[in-house]
């Protein structure tokens, strides 16, 4: 069920934590610090013994048996990362008011954004991680690759939840768990940065109406800095035929694949490709070239499907030696539009979201200083 471009084998693996598709925690160790509580009750915690960072959004009530499109939204939060190091894995879980893990079926999606550094192909905020309930745990080889982070750096966290189960949950939280290697270690060998390229770029909602019959949608751009893509995957919706990422300047295919389907034909995921080999780091890309992502669909229903399409590739990118990842320019118009969209600062009528069971358009920022915290619930 997979196709591949030349020069690599496509494998269905969980080894790239920053690719879009993203067991119980037990008791946390005593060596945990957090930012102080705020009105939003969002928090960033670190367990130095487990070497895990916890990004928790504010708790929300989730009544049982809410129908589709009745979405609960914890307030968007800006948090300060509590530790320096290199991230090599993540998972998204739900916890109840006592800190016990509960069903992941409540998770619609979780997004983590870096508002102070730009995306590789656009001057908008960098996407660090995205996951839904089906994503599971995602890791990369920690000895070779890691996404560098610094204590005090800002992240913007947002999520949507829905409860289709027969059980109600009171004050439940969504938690992003980031696995990291502490700063000062001789590994990882390569600092790998996350990137995305979406057919619905540059800004706004990434789903689009899917017309009947055969249809394709593309976006094309150039990277801000030169470097090497070491792993790539993606995300599509129902009726997708294939997804590809190509060097539009040369015509060479970097990544081409078909979605993974079950016996009923439902899409279960998109294959992930490791582009690195024992004799090469991956596929080099450069600002002088144009690169294009394209998704192909066949909609057999005979009718247009509202928000039925999506096509995004994402993965890990190692900048060339000596290259510094570029910061964002807050004065840039695209940056401003994207930031307002990510922070839910634009009216629903402007971005076409459904009615929500719980909607909070406020964004909460946590103080910069830290405080002792005895444990991560």
WOZIFEN-V252938 format. One record per residue. RES is the residue in one small letter. SS is DSSP state (A for helix, B for strand, O for the rest). PSI is psi in whole degrees, -180 to 180 (* if undefined). NEAR is the number of other C-alpha atoms within 10 Angstrom. Layout:
RES,SS,PSI,NEAR ; RES,SS,PSI,NEAR
//
This chain:
x,O,13,9 ; x,O,150,15 ; x,O,162,16 ; x,O,150,18 ; x,O,174,17 ; x,O,146,11 ; x,O,3,13 ; x,O,160,15 ; x,O,133,13 ; x,B,132,20 ; x,B,142,14 ; x,O,99,14 ; x,O,163,15 ; x,O,71,17 ; x,O,18,21 ; x,O,97,29 ; x,O,-12,30 ; x,O,19,31 ; x,O,137,29 ; x,O,144,26 ; x,O,*,24 ; x,O,*,28 ; x,O,148,6 ; x,O,151,10 ; x,O,-29,14 ; x,O,-162,11 ; x,O,138,11 ; x,O,157,17 ; x,O,168,14 ; x,O,-15,13 ; x,O,65,15 ; x,B,133,21 ; x,B,157,21 ; x,B,165,25 ; x,B,157,23 ; x,O,158,18 ; x,O,152,13 ; x,O,177,13 ; x,O,-33,9 ; x,O,-21,18 ; x,O,14,16 ; x,O,156,27 ; x,B,153,25 ; x,B,116,26 ; x,B,157,26 ; x,B,133,28 ; x,B,102,21 ; x,O,-22,18 ; x,O,-46,11 ; x,O,-17,14 ; x,O,55,15 ; x,B,141,23 ; x,B,136,26 ; x,B,119,23 ; x,B,105,25 ; x,B,130,25 ; x,O,169,27 ; x,O,148,20 ; x,O,149,20 ; x,B,155,20 ; x,B,138,17 ; x,B,92,23 ; x,O,151,17 ; x,O,153,14 ; x,O,40,13 ; x,O,138,17 ; x,O,167,11 ; x,O,148,9 ; x,O,4,13 ; x,O,94,17 ; x,B,136,22 ; x,B,133,25 ; x,O,108,22 ; x,O,152,27 ; x,O,140,26 ; x,B,140,25 ; x,B,141,26 ; x,B,123,25 ; x,B,159,24 ; x,B,130,25 ; x,O,133,23 ; x,O,1,26 ; x,O,157,24 ; x,O,151,17 ; x,B,-150,20 ; x,B,120,26 ; x,B,135,28 ; x,B,3,26 ; x,B,161,26 ; x,B,162,26 ; x,B,158,21 ; x,B,131,26 ; x,B,170,25 ; x,B,141,22 ; x,B,150,22 ; x,O,-174,19 ; x,O,-19,14 ; x,O,0,9 ; x,O,8,15 ; x,O,142,14 ; x,B,137,20 ; x,B,-177,16 ; x,O,138,13 ; x,A,-6,18 ; x,A,-15,16 ; x,A,-16,22 ; x,B,123,23 ; x,B,-57,18 ; x,B,161,19 ; x,B,134,22 ; x,B,137,19 ; x,B,126,21 ; x,B,142,22 ; x,B,105,21 ; x,B,-7,25 ; x,B,-3,18 ; x,B,146,18 ; x,B,163,22 ; x,O,159,26 ; x,O,-41,25 ; x,O,0,22 ; x,O,154,20 ; x,O,36,22 ; x,O,173,27 ; x,B,139,26 ; x,B,132,24 ; x,B,120,25 ; x,B,-43,25 ; x,B,148,27 ; x,B,140,24 ; x,B,153,26 ; x,O,-175,23 ; x,O,-22,19 ; x,O,-5,16 ; x,O,-42,20 ; x,O,-170,16 ; x,O,134,18 ; x,B,131,21 ; x,B,161,22 ; x,O,164,20 ; x,O,108,12 ; x,O,-26,20 ; x,O,-33,13 ; x,O,-41,13 ; x,B,149,24 ; x,B,145,30 ; x,B,112,24 ; x,B,135,19 ; x,B,156,18 ; x,O,139,14 ; x,O,134,12 ; x,O,-14,16 ; x,O,146,16 ; x,B,145,21 ; x,B,147,23 ; x,B,120,24 ; x,B,137,28 ; x,B,159,24 ; x,B,161,23 ; x,B,143,21 ; x,B,153,28 ; x,O,143,24 ; x,O,99,25 ; x,O,3,17 ; x,O,177,16 ; x,O,4,10 ; x,O,134,10 ; x,O,148,14 ; x,B,133,19 ; x,B,129,12 ; x,B,50,13 ; x,B,148,24 ; x,B,147,25 ; x,B,138,30 ; x,B,129,24 ; x,B,122,26 ; x,B,120,20 ; x,B,123,22 ; x,B,135,25 ; x,B,155,25 ; x,B,127,22 ; x,B,151,17 ; x,O,152,16 ; x,O,-8,9 ; x,O,155,10 ; x,O,-8,7 ; x,O,159,16 ; x,O,159,21 ; x,O,-30,12 ; x,B,136,19 ; x,B,112,18 ; x,O,129,26 ; x,B,142,23 ; x,B,152,24 ; x,B,158,24 ; x,B,154,25 ; x,B,120,26 ; x,B,141,25 ; x,O,-17,22 ; x,O,9,19 ; x,O,153,18 ; x,O,-39,18 ; x,O,167,18 ; x,O,-173,16 ; x,O,143,16 ; x,O,-9,15 ; x,O,153,18 ; x,B,158,16 ; x,B,136,12 ; x,B,111,23 ; x,O,162,20 ; x,O,154,15 ; x,B,-160,14 ; x,B,141,14 ; x,B,145,15 ; x,B,154,18 ; x,B,141,17 ; x,B,161,19 ; x,B,144,18 ; x,B,140,18 ; x,B,177,18 ; x,O,146,19 ; x,O,150,18 ; x,O,-30,17 ; x,O,156,18 ; x,O,153,20 ; x,B,-165,20 ; x,B,128,21 ; x,B,122,25 ; x,B,-21,22 ; x,B,148,26 ; x,B,143,26 ; x,B,-158,30 ; x,B,-172,27 ; x,B,136,22 ; x,B,172,27 ; x,O,-180,20 ; x,O,146,17 ; x,O,8,21 ; x,B,137,23 ; x,B,-46,18 ; x,B,166,20 ; x,B,137,26 ; x,B,155,24 ; x,B,121,27 ; x,B,157,19 ; x,B,103,20 ; x,O,-22,16 ; x,O,-41,11 ; x,O,-19,10 ; x,O,0,11 ; x,O,142,13 ; x,B,123,17 ; x,B,-38,23 ; x,B,127,26 ; x,B,130,22 ; x,B,163,23 ; x,O,148,21 ; x,B,155,23 ; x,B,129,15 ; x,B,157,14 ; x,O,-173,9 ; x,O,-27,6 ; x,O,-4,6 ; x,O,3,10 ; x,O,141,13 ; x,B,128,18 ; x,B,-8,17 ; x,B,-177,20 ; x,B,133,25 ; x,O,149,25 ; x,B,136,26 ; x,B,128,26 ; x,B,118,23 ; x,O,-10,20 ; x,O,150,15 ; x,B,175,11 ; x,O,-25,6 ; x,O,7,6 ; x,B,153,11 ; x,O,-34,16 ; x,O,-147,20 ; x,B,120,16 ; x,B,138,16 ; x,B,158,21 ; x,O,153,17 ; x,O,-23,15 ; x,O,-13,12 ; x,O,158,14 ; x,O,142,18 ; x,B,144,25 ; x,B,134,21 ; x,B,136,24 ; x,B,137,21 ; x,B,141,28 ; x,B,134,20 ; x,B,154,24 ; x,B,108,17 ; x,B,108,20 ; x,O,2,12 ; x,O,-18,11 ; x,O,0,9 ; x,O,156,11 ; x,O,140,14 ; x,B,111,14 ; x,B,131,11 ; x,B,29,14 ; x,B,-12,17 ; x,B,150,26 ; x,O,148,24 ; x,B,112,28 ; x,B,140,27 ; x,B,151,26 ; x,B,158,26 ; x,B,-153,26 ; x,B,139,26 ; x,B,127,27 ; x,B,110,24 ; x,B,152,21 ; x,O,154,14 ; x,O,132,10 ; x,O,-5,6 ; x,O,131,11 ; x,O,134,9 ; x,O,131,14 ; x,O,144,14 ; x,B,164,16 ; x,O,160,19 ; x,O,102,17 ; x,O,-18,15 ; x,O,-10,8 ; x,O,135,11 ; x,A,-44,12 ; x,A,-40,17 ; x,A,-46,21 ; x,A,-45,17 ; x,A,-44,16 ; x,A,-41,20 ; x,A,-43,21 ; x,A,-37,15 ; x,A,-46,18 ; x,A,-33,23 ; x,O,3,19 ; x,O,45,19 ; x,O,8,15 ; x,O,146,14 ; x,O,151,12 ; x,A,-32,13 ; x,A,-20,8 ; x,A,-20,9 ; x,A,11,12 ; x,O,30,11 ; x,O,154,12 ; x,O,169,11 ; x,O,142,12 ; x,B,145,14 ; x,B,-41,16 ; x,B,118,16 ; x,O,129,14 ; x,O,111,13 ; x,O,9,15 ; x,O,150,14 ; x,B,130,18 ; x,B,133,19 ; x,B,134,19 ; x,O,149,21 ; x,O,160,13 ; x,O,-27,14 ; x,O,159,11 ; x,B,167,16 ; x,B,152,11 ; x,B,144,12 ; x,O,125,15 ; x,O,-30,13 ; x,O,163,16 ; x,O,115,23 ; x,O,*,16
//
